[in-house]
Amino acid sequence: MLLRSRNNPDTLVSTQDSVHNYYESLVIAQLLRASDRANEDAEFMADVTCVALNRLPPRYVRHDVDMTFFLSPAEMEEMETKVAHAVNHAMAYVETREREKLAATSRASDEERE
């Protein structure tokens, strides 16, 4: 969907470019603080980010300042706590799935050698 820019009516802005989930930046920031691996492994970062975001309610905004302006400090702290829990769960989930996949691949490889 395209919208006309308020500042420049001759410019069309994609809704997709102007609307985002507020939790995205919080999750990414928390993940980068919590995991050295996320700083080096883009696939891991993307997987964990998706799992974490799927555990959180969507909070769509056009501008981050809209959300921070309307939240009380207690609500902001609650969101940050939820984000930390979601990221921790997501990291554990992704790492467990990776270990399971590696173990299954190793078993299959061992069976082929026999």
Buried (B, 14 or more C-beta within 10 A) or exposed (E): EEEEEEEEEEEEBEEEEEEBBBBBEBBBEBBEEBBEBBEEEEEBBEBBBEBBBEBBEEBEBEEEEEBEEEBEEEEEEEBEEBBBBBBBBBBEBBBEEEEEEEEEEEEEEEEEEE
